[in-house]
């Protein structure tokens, strides 16, 4: 059952704002995920199996070796996964 109430709505809004913020997609994705993790920890949103899988996929897209810059395919993958997470948040 999806989370309801002002805390859940605020968490979804914060995620979507960070997802759409100006700046580098990879940095925005990391900040958006950190916000989601806080929302999960505070029980504002429920983790769903689908969200867990999407977050795991996003973590792989955001992996980088020390000194490596992410862009191009990583940013494209992050944008795609962030949009999917945004849609799934209505079920969280």
Secondary structure, 3 states (H helix, E strand, C coil): CCCCCHHHHHHHHHHHHHHHCCCCHHHHHHHHHHHHHHHHHCCCCCCCHHHHHHHHHHHHHHCCCCCCCCCCHHHHHHHHHHHHHHHHHHHC
